[in-house]
Amino acid sequence: MASNNELLKEIEIHLSSASTADKIDDFVEAYKHYTLASRMYEDLAYLLLDKKAADETLEKAKDAERHGLESLEKANLSPEEKEKVILKKEDKTLSGFVGFDNLKEYLIDSIVKPWKANALNTRNKNAIFIYGPDGCGKTALIESLIHELGATGHFVEATYASIVDNPKGAKYQWEYVLKKGMEKDNVVFYLDAPDGYFPQEKDKVSKKTFKIFSKLFKKQLQLIRKKNLNILIIASTPNLTGLNLKIFQQGMFDDVIRIHHPDRVTRKEIFLSRLAGYDIQISLDDLVKTTHGYITKDVSRLCRSLKKMANLYAKDGQKPVIDDVILNKVLPVFEKTDEQDFASVVANFEKNLPSNIEIIDKDVD
């Protein structure tokens, strides 16, 4: 999930590119950049806790979309040509998230349905912890869940260094955003780098840091539950070694969810989605077996490699073909992520969790 500042920078780049394209009468390119800026303004509005700022951002999204449509009209395209260049709006809800069907079903039953029915007392889930290696799909899944809930998704990011350098400032920031969230309701807080707030107690500073934020976290969760608010806190990390496991002993997280290798059904769904538009003349079932142990990032990288090679070999005017010749050129040189170290970290982490913690792992290959 991109931060507010990252989104603003990307929006400025697209608006600048759109303006330049308009000036040189490249109206199709201008349309694309205005439309992408509009979509990013919408994403930004999802991250803003202040209602006035969110409404103003949505107005900017409408303005950018209008400029884009005006540019498209200037291009004087035929209906057929226009259909080819129009950017389809992607489904950002859980139904649009490819794969992990069992986990999505679990999230819908345990979080989404009670949330939308405003029956949090039947859900009793206000804080969940998700872990898995970089590139396994954690952030994309969280973004999809936020859109499914129709909630404001506020990104909370802090490094361990910034917290220990100024714990009072970090505490004040956390209290402030939670307060704003309680005022607005229907908010998901995405807590990145939770080991920064809940570090292992290796020295005096880290002990103090853990004490401050574990106490604060527990207090605010109690308040959220008491008021029966539609507020969900999600902590997500690939970094388990620096995390203090006492946060689980205190029972602050309602769910602990592992996302690791996508199962064979998910891998096949990813291949079908990523290779859409290509003439696939290979057995996807065989490819799914070959890619056992690949994480989501690896499957996506493999698809990009296959498409790149197919485009190189494509004949003019014909749809690129992905056949055994292409596959045999790509697979031998493709290197998947080496996860041996991470696997041992996960095993150690799970071994030391309290016995009452149930690890939810709904998509096992």
Secondary structure, 3 states (H helix, E strand, C coil): CCCHHHHHHHHHHHHHHHHHHHHCCCHHHHHHHHHHHHHHHHHHHHHCCCHHHHHHHHHHHHHHHHHHHHHHHHCCCCHHHHHHHCCCCCCCCHHHCCCCHHHHHHHHHHHHHHHHCCCHHHHCCCEEEEECCCCCCHHHHHHHHHHHHCCEEEEECCCHHHHHHCHHHHHHHHHHHHHHHHHHCCEEEEEECHHHHCECCCCHHHHHHHHHHHHHHHHHHHHHHHHCCCEEEEEEECCCCCECCHHHHCCCCCEEEECCCCCHHHHHHHHHHHCCCCEECCCHHHHHHHCCCCCHHHHHHHHHHHHHHHHHHCCCCCCCEECHHHHHHHHHHCCCCCCHHHHHHHHHHHHCCCCCCCEECCCCC
